[in-house]
């Protein structure tokens, strides 16, 4: 019988404490963010999407070598001697043509290790944190704008001749 009244007492005390907590928080200002119209201000060193300013990329591939998840794919070739010299914004000569510079953000672990060895500082982490897509292939970002030079390959043995 004593146990019965003890349980009733604990039930009333628990409800009273819950109502007191609710009453205390009733007059505090709301912290709800109205998301589509208001967005979070990220800190200065926040890590989100990778971006490459391809005009400044010299194609050295240091970012791809240091990436622990191999999410950066770079393919380059030497620029021809007949082509005009081009320079990055910091004055570094661009001697390689980067015709493939892809970043697969589904593999990226957002460590920002790839941004540090870049000699021209063209690879940066942006503050853009909302990039949902319907297809996984849309998370592969293609930054290269150059085309590879057309090189005629020697015909392989057993291949049909056109």
N, C-alpha and C positions, 0 to 999 in steps of 0.2 A: 504494500500500500504506500509506503514511504517512497519507494522507487517511482510510483505513478505520479505523485505530486512533484517529485524532483524533475521528472521529464517535462511536465507542464511548465515548471519554473524556467528551465533551460530554454524551452520553446519561446516563452514570453520575452526572456532576456535577449535571445538571439534576434527576434523580430525587432525589439526596441533598439538594439545596436545597429541593425541594418537600416532602420528608419532614420536614426541619428546621422549615420554616414551619408545617406541620401540627402538629408536636409542640409548638411554641411556643404556638399558639392552642388547643391541646387543653385547657389548664388555665385559660383565661380564662373569666370568667363569661359566661353566655349573655345576649344582648340581644334575643332573640326575644320579641315581645309576643303573649300568648295572646289574640287579638283579640276574640272575641265576649264574653268575660268581662272582659277588661282593655282599657281604651281609652287613647289618647294624651291627655296633658294639654296642651292648646293654650296658647300664650302669651297674655298679656292682650290684645294688640291683634290677635289672629288674625282673619281674615276668612272667614266661612263663609256660612250662610244669612241672608238679610234677614228681619227681623221688624218689623211695624208694630203699635204699640199704638194701635188705631183709636180708642179712647176719648179719646186726647189729640190726635189729628190734627185740625188746623183746616182742612185742604183747600186750603192755599195753593198747592200744586203746585210748590214750589221743588225738591223732590227729583226730580220728573219732568223739569224743565227742565235740570237739571245732569247728568242721566244721559247718558253718552256713547253707550250702546247702545239707548236708548229702551225699556228693559225695564219701566218703571213706567208704568201707565196709570191716570189719575185723572179722574173725572168728578164734578163738583159742581154744586150749585145753591144759591141763597140760601135761608136758612131763612125760614119765614113769620113775619109779625109776630105772629100769634096763638099761635105756639109758645113754650114757656118757654125762657128763656136757659139755655144750658149752657156750662160752662167746662172747660178742660183742667186737668190736675192742677197745673200751675204758675200757674193763675189766668187764662190767656189765654182771652178769649171766643171761642166757636166760632160763627161767623156763617154758615158754609157747611155744607150737608149733603153729605157724601161718600157717594155711593151706588155708586161703583165705585172700588176701590183694588186693582188687580191687579199682581202682580210676577211676571214671567216669568223664572225662574231659569235657563232654558236660554240666555237672551240676556245674562245678567248677567256682567260681567267681574271682579267682586269687587274693584272699586277703592275702594269705600266713599265715593265722592264725594257720593252722595245723603244720607249721614247727617250731613254737616257743616252744610248750610244749613237744616236743619229747626229752626224756632224753638222748638218744644216738645219736641224730642229724643225723638220717638216712633218714629222709624225707626232701628233699630240692626242691627248685624251680630252674630249670635249665634255661639256656639262649636259649634253643631251641624254636623258635617261629614259625616255619613253619612245621605244621603237618596236612596238609589237607588229607582227605581220601574220598573215595566214599561211604562208608557205615558208618552209625552212630555208629554201634556196635564196629568199630575199634578204637573208642575213649575211650573204656573201657580197662584200662591197668591192667593186671594180674601180680602181682609181686611174689606171693607165690610160693614156690617150694616144700614145704613139703606136704605130704599126710596125711589125718586124719587116726587115728587108726580105724581099722574095729571093730565096736561094733555091736553085734547081738541084734537087737531090738526084743522085745517080740511080738508075733503075735497079731494083733488086732482082736477083736470080729467081726465076719461077713466077715472077709477078706478071700479070697479063699486060700486054702492050696496048696502049690506047691509039 
